[in-house]
Amino acid sequence: MNWEKKLYGFLQSLGIANPGGAGWLAVVLTFLLALAVTWRLIPTVREFALRVGWADQPNARRLNREPLPNAGGLVIYAGVVAALVLATFLRPIVIENVLAEVLTILLGGSMLVLVGFIDDQFGLPPLFRLLTQILAALLLISSGISIEADLGTPIDSTISVFLTVLWVVGITNAINLMDGMDGLAGGVSFITAMSLLAVSAQFEARAAATLLLAALGGAALGFLRHNFYPSRIIMGDAGAYFLGYVLAGTAILGSLKVTTLFALVPPALFLLLPVLDTTQVFVRRLMAGKNPLSTPGKDHLHHRLLERGFSQRHAALTLWGITLLSNLVAMKLQGMTGFATLVTIISIVVLLSFSVWRRVRAKGN
């Protein structure tokens, strides 16, 4: 068809006519399927969660003043899995080429969704959650998904394992710690997923990352339709762990080789805001003589913006803007053309604006 030829030509000009070897049609389809499933399923899950008591009570970290259903993470997970399954049936050759890597990340993500959901409803010891996250990180390493250290030392393999575990566990918890205000973690995850998608789409070896990021981006956007202030549902630890783990895994999927510690800067820039937020909380608590792993308090970046008089909406939009800026720099450092970067940024802004507009227009619905 003529429109297909035009779209193919446009994507070629961006360098993503065959994203990551996955095929642009499969990527777009995966994104839209995840978006549709999450967008439509959340109201039903929200009603069920309210009936059975799956809800977060107001606490020191969250800003809600009444119980909020916390099963949004299950819907994000379902949206990602459903999109990838449907993409498998519709484009079997595409998914078969990267099936092992996709399943590895989904398996680790599934473990964390289960642990996060149990913790949301019943509470789990912090040590148990940490050990599960380390196990999920080791699962990636055992499948060849790791930060490859090449520092010219005899212990490069040990350094590789350490850096990969630190990266995965750190990002997983950083996203979780940001989930203290409506729309923040979901928006940051969506921006990061779409930026990483634009980069991975340029490389044949990163087809698995491309498909996973397309599904994750669609699911995060569908969730934001119901999570931007005033939120009607939150993702809970289940969703935050899943988003953080998949973002961490796909960020290193491909051929990330560390020859100096500065080689970690580009991938870290994609997730700069969660990293900075977690780091400043850790440092401030140490300087105050407090346990940095103590009960979450109101010492995160979004809390500081609220103290300065920002509304929840304005605070979320401000932090989204910072995330967008850091991802723009990261995309440039990854070698993306100015045109491709501009199109990616505009696409992210348009999609976020649409989701926010629908949430604001819906008011209490």
N, C-alpha and C positions, 0 to 999 in steps of 0.2 A: 504494500500500500504506500501511497505517496507520503503520508504523514510519518510512516515508519522510517522511510528513507531520509526524510528531513531530520527526524530526531536522531537517527543513527549518525548523520553527518555532524549534527551539533555536538553529540557526545564524543565523536572523534576529535573535534576541535578542542575538547577539554582533556583529551587523553584517556577517556574512559569508555570507548566504544565497546570494549570487551572487559568490563571491570574485573580485575584480578583473575581473569580467565573464567569468570563465572557467567558472563553474558549479561548485558545491561537489563534485558527483559526479566531475567530471574531475580536480579537485585531489586528492581522497581516492584515487581510482584510480591517479593518477600516483605518489603517495607509496607506496602499497602495492606497485605493480609494481616500482618501483626498490628497495624494501626486499627483496622476494622474490628478485629477480634477483641482487642483491649478496650477500645472505645465503646463497643456495644455490650460487652460482658460485665463491665464494672457496676452498672446500676443493679443488676441482678445479684451479684456477689455482695454488694453493699447491703441490700435488704436482708440477705441471708445472714451476713455477719452480725447485723444488729439483733436479729432474732436469737442467735446462739451465743451472743456475748463476746464476739471477737472484736474487741475495741480497746484502744489506749485511753487510760484515764489521764487527766491533766497532771503534768509532772514538771520537774525543774528544767528539763531540756526542751520539751515541747511547749507550744504556745496556745494549744487549744484549751478552751474553758469548759468543755463538755466532752464526754466520751466520743471518740472518733473510730469508726471501723478501721482495722489495721490489716485487712486482708488484700490490700491492693497489690502487694508483691506476688501473690498467687496468680493474679490476673496478668501481670506483666510476664511472669514465667509462662503461663498458658499461651499468651499471645505469641511469644517468641517460638515456643515449641510447635504450636499449630501452624504458624507461618512456614517454618522449615519443613514440617511434614508435608504440607500442601505443595510446597515448592518441589519436594522430592517426587511427588506424583506427577506434577506438571512438567518438570524439567529434570528427569531422572539422571541423565548423563552428567549434568552440571554438578549435582549434589554428590554423586558417587565419587567424583574425583577428589573431594575434600571431606568425605564422610568421617574418616577416622579423627581428624582434627576437630571437626564440629562436635562429634559425639563426646570426645574427651572433655572439651570445655563445658558442654551441657551436663555431663556426668558430675563434674566438680561443682557446677552451679546448682545442680539438683540437690547435692548434699547440703549446700549452704542454705538453700531455700527451706529444706526440711528443718535444719537446726534453727534457722532464723524464725520460722513459724512457731516451732515449739517454744522458743524463748519468748516470742511475742505473747503467747497465751499463758504459759506456765512459769517461765523464767528458767534459765540454765546458768550454771556457774561460769564466770568469765574464762576460767582456764579451759573448760571443756570446749567453749566456742573457739578459743584461740587454737587449740589442738586440731579441731576440725578444719579450720582455715589453713593451717600448716599442711595437713593431710591433703587438702584440695590443691594446694600449691605443688606438693610433691607429685601429685597425679599428673599435672602438666609436665613436670620435669621428666617423669618416667616415659612420657609420650613424645619427648623431644621438643616440647614447647618451653623454652627457657631463654634467659639472657645468657648469651655465650661470652664468657670472659676470655680474652686473649691478651693478657697483660705481660706475657713473657715470664711467668713464674711457674714453678712446679706444682702449685696448688690452684691452678686456674679452674679446675673442675669444682673444687670446694667453693671457690669464690663465686662461680656461676650458680651453684645451688643456693648459696647464702643470699646473693642479690635477687634471685628469682623469688625465693620465699619472702624476703623482705618487701619486695615490690608488690607481690600479690596480696599478702596479708595487710600491708600498709594501705594500699588503695582500697581494698575491700572495707576496711574499717574507716577510712577517711570519708568515703561516700556515706557510710552509715552514720557517722557523726554529724554530717551536714543535714541529715534528714530531721531537722528540728523546726522547720518553718515551711508553711504551705508553698509548694511549687519549686523549692530550692534544689533538692537532690534530683528530682525528676528533670528539671530544666537543665542543670549542669550536665547530667548524664546524656540527655538528648543532644546538646551542643557538642559534647565530646565524641559521642558515637558517630554523628554525622561528619565531623571533621576527620576522625580516624578513617571513616568510610571513604571519604574523598581521596585520602592518601593511599589506602590499601587498594583502591580500585585501579591504580596505575601499575600494579605489579601482578604478574601471573601467579607468583608463588604465594600470594596472600588471598587466594579465592575464598578460603574458609573464613578468614577474618572479615572479608567483604560481605558475605552472606549473613554471618552472625551479627555484624554491626547494622546491616539493613533491618534485620528483625528486631534488634534491640532499640534502634532509633524509632521505628514505627510503634513499638510497644510503649516506649517512654512518652512519645507524643500523645498517644491515645490515653495514657494515664493522666497526663497533665490537663486534659480536658475536664477532669473531675477533681484535680488536686490543687490547681491554682487557687489562691485566696478568693472567696472563702471555701476551703477544702471540704469535700463531702466524704473523702476516704484518704487514708494514708497507706504508704507501701509497707511500713513496718520493717523490722530487721530482715525478714525474708526477701523483700524487694531490694533493699539497700545492699545486702550481701550479694545478691544475684547481679545487680547492675555493676557493683564495684568489681566483682570477680571477673565477669565477662569483659569489662573494659580493660582490666589489668592483663588478662590473658590475650586479648586480641591486639593490645598495644605492642606486645612482644612477639606476636605470631608472625612468622616470616623469617627474617634473618637479622635480628638485632645482635650485633657483636660489639662488645665493649673492649676497646683497646686502651682507653683512658676513662676515668670517671666522668669526664665531660661528655662522653658519648651518650650518657643517660639524660642529658639536658633536653633534647628534642622530645622524646616520649613523655618526660616529666612535665613539659610545658602544656601538653594536652590536658593534664589533670592538675594544673598549677594551683587552682583555688582550693580543692580539697586537701592538697599537700600542705599549702600554707596555713590553712585553717587548723589542721591537726597539729602542725609543728608549733604554731604560736600558742595553742592551748597547752601543749606539752611543756614548752619552755616556761610559760607564765606560771604554771602550777609548780614546777620545780623551783623557780625563783621565790615563790611564796611559801616554800617548804611543805607543799601539799603533794599527795600521791597523784602523779599524772594520770593514773588509770583508775582514779576514784570515780564515784558516782557522777554522771554528767551534770554540769552546771550551766549557768548562763554566761559563759565566757567565750563563745564562738563569735565569728565575724558577724553573723547575722544579728546576734544579740547586741553587739556593739552599735550596729547601724540603727537598730530599734531604739537604743538608749539615746541616740542623737536625734531622734524625732522622726525617723523614717517610718512609713507605714509598712505593713508586711508586703504589700504589692510592690512598693517602691524599692524596698530592700532586696526582694527577689530579682527585680529587673536590673538593679544595679550590679548585683553579683553575677547575673547572667551576662551582663555587658563585659565585666572583667574576664569571665570565662571565654567569651567570644573573642576578646582581644588576645588573650594568651594562646588560644587555638589558632588564630590568624598567624601569629608569629611562628607557632609550631609548624603550621603547614608550609610556610615559606622556607623554614629551615630544612624541611623534608624534600625540598626541591620542586614544589608545585608552582606552576606558572601563575602570574598575577591574575590572568583572566579566570583560570580555574578556581583560584582562591576566592576571587570576588563573587563568582557564581555560587560557590558553596556558602559563603557568608550570607548572601542575599536569600538563598533558599532557606537557610536556617531561620533567618529573621522573619521571612514570610510565613513559614510553617508555625513558628512559635506565636506569631501575631494572630494567626487564624485560631489556634487552640485557645489562647488567652481571650480573644474576642468572644468565642463561643461560651467560655466559662463565665465571663463577666455578664454577657447578655442573659445567660440562664439564671443568674442571681442565686436563689436558694435551691434551684432544681438540679 
